[in-house]
């Protein structure tokens, strides 16, 4: 019973998505006809050209942003890495020189201490969102088709 109900929900959800895509296509076509005064048959060509213009503008904006901010050269990055490594070995003491990957270990500890709570909140938020979505879909289709109920868990 649960497999039949799930496929039933999936079929209706797919129908709703097709309807939403058809509505979005109709809106896109009407905007192209009104904004550019072209026949409906040519609205896809106008949409394609408009997307190309938007992509070009976004690319130009990205290049301008990158040109404003100077990036360090590879030599600067290498010098910074060696300086940081030496600083860590001086702070940790003479026994730290024999330990490989000290900088990586400290960086991992810093990221884990700062990033751990954020990852935990994100995972909890995703689970809660998934549960809300599942409940909303079940409620939607149970209202439309009350004779079919999912199997109890």
C-alpha positions in Angstrom: 0.0 0.0 0.0 2.8 2.4 0.8 4.6 1.9 -2.5 1.3 2.5 -4.4 0.6 5.7 -2.4 4.1 7.0 -2.9 4.0 6.5 -6.7 0.5 8.1 -6.7 1.9 11.2 -4.9 4.9 11.3 -7.2 2.7 11.2 -10.3 0.5 14.1 -9.0 3.6 16.1 -7.9 5.0 15.7 -11.4 1.7 16.9 -12.9 1.8 20.0 -10.7 5.4 20.7 -11.8 4.4 20.4 -15.4 1.6 22.8 -14.8 4.0 25.3 -13.1 6.5 25.0 -16.0 3.7 25.6 -18.6 2.5 28.6 -16.6 6.1 30.0 -16.4 6.5 29.4 -20.2 3.2 31.3 -20.9 4.4 34.2 -18.7 7.8 34.3 -20.4 6.1 34.4 -23.8 3.7 37.2 -22.9 6.5 39.3 -21.4 8.6 38.8 -24.6 5.6 39.8 -26.8 4.7 42.8 -24.8 8.2 44.1 -24.1 9.7 43.6 -27.6 6.6 43.5 -29.8 7.5 40.3 -31.5 5.1 37.5 -32.5 4.6 34.7 -30.1 6.5 32.3 -32.4 9.7 34.4 -32.1 9.5 34.8 -28.3 12.0 32.0 -27.7 14.6 33.7 -29.9 14.1 37.0 -28.1 14.4 35.2 -24.7 17.6 33.5 -25.8 19.1 36.8 -27.0 18.0 38.5 -23.7 19.6 35.7 -21.7 22.8 36.1 -23.7 22.9 39.9 -23.0 22.3 39.3 -19.3 25.1 36.7 -19.2 27.5 39.0 -20.9 26.7 41.8 -18.5 27.2 39.5 -15.5 30.5 38.4 -16.9 31.7 42.0 -17.4 30.6 42.9 -13.9 32.5 40.0 -12.5 35.7 40.9 -14.4 35.5 44.5 -13.2 35.1 43.3 -9.6 38.1 41.0 -9.9 40.2 43.8 -11.5 39.6 46.1 -8.6 41.0 43.7 -6.0 44.6 42.8 -6.4 45.4 39.1 -5.8 48.6 37.9 -4.2 51.1 36.3 -6.4 52.1 32.6 -5.9 55.4 33.9 -4.5 53.6 36.0 -1.9 51.4 33.0 -0.9 54.5 30.7 -0.6 56.3 33.3 1.6 53.3 33.7 3.8 52.9 30.0 4.2 56.6 29.5 5.2 56.4 32.5 7.6 53.2 31.1 9.2 54.8 27.6 9.5 57.9 29.0 11.2 55.8 31.1 13.6 53.8 28.1 14.6 57.0 26.0 15.2 58.5 28.8 17.3 55.3 29.1 19.4 54.9 25.4 19.9 58.5 24.7 20.9 61.4 22.5 19.6 59.4 19.2 19.8 56.9 20.6 17.2 59.6 20.5 14.5 59.4 16.7 14.4 55.7 16.8 14.1 54.6 16.9 10.5 51.5 18.8 9.5 51.3 21.1 12.5 49.8 24.0 10.6 47.2 21.8 8.9 46.3 20.3 12.3 45.8 23.8 13.9 43.9 25.0 10.9 41.6 22.0 11.0 41.0 22.6 14.8 40.2 26.2 14.2 37.8 25.4 11.3 36.1 22.6 13.3 35.7 24.8 16.4 34.2 27.7 14.4 32.4 25.7 11.7 31.0 22.8 13.8 28.0 24.7 15.3 27.2 26.2 11.8 27.2 22.7 10.3 25.0 21.4 13.1 22.5 24.2 12.6 22.5 23.6 8.9 21.8 19.9 9.2 19.0 20.5 11.7 17.5 23.1 9.4 17.6 20.8 6.4 15.9 18.0 8.4 13.2 20.4 9.7 12.7 21.8 6.1 12.4 18.2 4.7 9.9 17.3 7.4 7.8 20.5 6.6 7.9 19.8 2.9 6.9 16.1 3.4 4.0 17.2 5.6 2.9 19.9 3.2 2.9 17.5 0.2 1.0 14.8 2.1 -1.5 17.4 3.4 -2.0 18.8 -0.1 -2.7 15.5 -1.7 -4.7 14.1 1.2 -7.1 17.1 0.8 -7.4 16.6 -2.9 -7.8 12.8 -2.7 -9.1 11.9 0.7 -9.8 8.2 -0.2 -6.1 7.4 -0.5 -4.1 7.6 2.7 -0.5 6.7 3.2 0.3 3.6 5.3 1.0 4.2 9.0 4.7 4.1 9.9 
